[in-house]
Amino acid sequence: MAKGILRKILLPKEEKFFPMFEGLAELISKSAHILAKIIDSPEPSQMNEEFKEIKSLENQADDIAHQVFDTLDTTFITPFDREDIHQLVSKMDDVLDFINAVSQQI
């Protein structure tokens, strides 16, 4: 019992990153589904609301990415390596950027 308490005191876990990762993953999924809907449409160029929704999701992802980076700057112990967290979030944000770029090309 004392060993578990001592471990919690010495090695606290920061769980606040995982909801942000999940939020980014959810935004990627929503954007990908909307893009698939646009591509499957008989008139993709007429789906203005869907294009706006993808842009909105991409902006939300940018906000989450900035939140993660700000949290990294103020967190002493992270769940895994700082550089890995930064790279993961950057790549997830890139996916949304690419989905948005593809939708704009359509």
TIFI-65772 format. One record per residue (C-alpha): residue number from 1; residue in one letter; x, y, z. Coordinates in pm, 1 decimal. Each point is the difference from the previous one (the first is absolute). Example, Ala and Ser with C-alpha at 12.3 -4.5 7.8 and 13.67 -1.06 7.14 Angstrom:
% TIFI-65772
[1,"A",[1230.0,-450.0,780.0]]
[2,"S",[137.0,344.0,-66.0]]
//
This chain:
% TIFI-65772
[1,"M",[0.0,0.0,0.0]]
[2,"A",[272.6,246.6,95.3]]
[3,"K",[188.0,-92.5,-314.5]]
[4,"G",[-301.4,101.5,-215.9]]
[5,"I",[-37.7,332.5,180.0]]
[6,"L",[370.1,71.4,-29.2]]
[7,"R",[-13.3,-80.1,-370.8]]
[8,"K",[-292.1,242.7,-50.8]]
[9,"I",[185.9,273.8,182.3]]
[10,"L",[328.8,-48.9,-181.6]]
[11,"L",[-135.3,-86.4,-343.0]]
[12,"P",[-322.5,192.0,-56.0]]
[13,"K",[-170.4,-62.7,-329.9]]
[14,"E",[-130.5,279.4,-215.2]]
[15,"E",[-324.4,-122.7,-147.3]]
[16,"K",[-100.2,332.6,-155.4]]
[17,"F",[170.1,-75.0,-332.1]]
[18,"F",[-211.8,-302.5,-88.2]]
[19,"P",[-333.3,184.5,-34.7]]
[20,"M",[173.6,241.5,-237.5]]
[21,"F",[138.8,-291.2,-206.3]]
[22,"E",[-348.2,-150.3,-12.4]]
[23,"G",[-147.4,334.5,-103.3]]
[24,"L",[243.0,25.9,-289.5]]
[25,"A",[-73.2,-358.7,-105.0]]
[26,"E",[-373.2,71.6,5.2]]
[27,"L",[45.8,309.5,-215.8]]
[28,"I",[207.9,-201.1,-248.4]]
[29,"S",[-269.5,-265.1,-17.9]]
[30,"K",[-280.5,252.6,-52.3]]
[31,"S",[198.4,182.4,-269.2]]
[32,"A",[82.9,-321.5,-181.6]]
[33,"H",[-366.0,-104.6,-1.1]]
[34,"I",[-106.2,338.7,-135.8]]
[35,"L",[269.9,-16.7,-268.3]]
[36,"A",[-119.1,-347.5,-99.3]]
[37,"K",[-354.7,135.3,-23.7]]
[38,"I",[122.4,282.1,-224.4]]
[39,"I",[192.8,-239.0,-224.3]]
[40,"D",[-297.2,-238.5,-26.6]]
[41,"S",[-235.8,283.0,-88.5]]
[42,"P",[-115.4,31.2,-361.4]]
[43,"E",[70.6,375.4,17.7]]
[44,"P",[289.9,49.1,245.7]]
[45,"S",[39.9,367.0,-89.0]]
[46,"Q",[-354.4,70.4,126.5]]
[47,"M",[69.9,-114.9,358.4]]
[48,"N",[89.9,340.3,145.8]]
[49,"E",[-115.7,-79.3,353.4]]
[50,"E",[222.6,-307.3,11.3]]
[51,"F",[302.1,201.8,-112.5]]
[52,"K",[-70.3,253.8,274.0]]
[53,"E",[-37.5,-278.4,256.7]]
[54,"I",[338.6,-147.6,-91.0]]
[55,"K",[160.5,343.7,32.0]]
[56,"S",[-166.5,45.7,338.6]]
[57,"L",[124.7,-340.2,119.7]]
[58,"E",[349.6,85.2,-119.0]]
[59,"N",[-9.6,324.3,198.8]]
[60,"Q",[-115.5,-189.8,307.7]]
[61,"A",[291.2,-240.4,-46.0]]
[62,"D",[241.9,292.0,-16.9]]
[63,"D",[-140.1,126.7,329.9]]
[64,"I",[46.6,-340.0,164.3]]
[65,"A",[353.4,-28.6,-136.7]]
[66,"H",[88.3,340.3,146.5]]
[67,"Q",[-156.1,-106.4,329.2]]
[68,"V",[216.5,-314.3,4.3]]
[69,"F",[313.5,201.7,-72.2]]
[70,"D",[-85.1,249.2,273.8]]
[71,"T",[-65.4,-285.7,242.4]]
[72,"L",[332.6,-157.1,-92.2]]
[73,"D",[175.0,323.2,91.3]]
[74,"T",[-157.3,5.7,345.6]]
[75,"T",[9.6,-370.4,89.0]]
[76,"F",[293.5,-146.6,187.2]]
[77,"I",[-77.8,-371.6,-41.5]]
[78,"T",[-163.0,-113.9,-323.2]]
[79,"P",[-154.7,-341.9,-71.9]]
[80,"F",[271.8,-63.6,-258.7]]
[81,"D",[286.7,188.6,-159.1]]
[82,"R",[-67.6,367.7,-76.8]]
[83,"E",[139.9,-22.9,-350.4]]
[84,"D",[-223.3,-299.2,-73.1]]
[85,"I",[-307.4,187.4,122.0]]
[86,"H",[95.4,299.6,-212.2]]
[87,"Q",[57.9,-215.7,-306.1]]
[88,"L",[-323.9,-197.4,51.0]]
[89,"V",[-212.2,313.0,28.3]]
[90,"S",[178.7,166.6,-292.1]]
[91,"K",[-63.0,-300.2,-224.0]]
[92,"M",[-363.9,-24.2,107.5]]
[93,"D",[-43.7,368.8,-79.9]]
[94,"D",[170.9,-55.8,-336.8]]
[95,"V",[-258.2,-266.9,-85.9]]
[96,"L",[-277.9,251.8,54.1]]
[97,"D",[189.9,260.1,-199.1]]
[98,"F",[29.5,-246.1,-289.2]]
[99,"I",[-369.8,-92.0,16.7]]
[100,"N",[-84.2,370.4,-11.9]]
[101,"A",[240.7,52.9,-291.2]]
[102,"V",[-157.8,-285.7,-196.6]]
[103,"S",[-348.7,137.3,62.6]]
[104,"Q",[112.7,343.1,-121.1]]
[105,"Q",[146.1,-154.3,-315.8]]
[106,"I",[-335.2,-161.7,-76.6]]
//
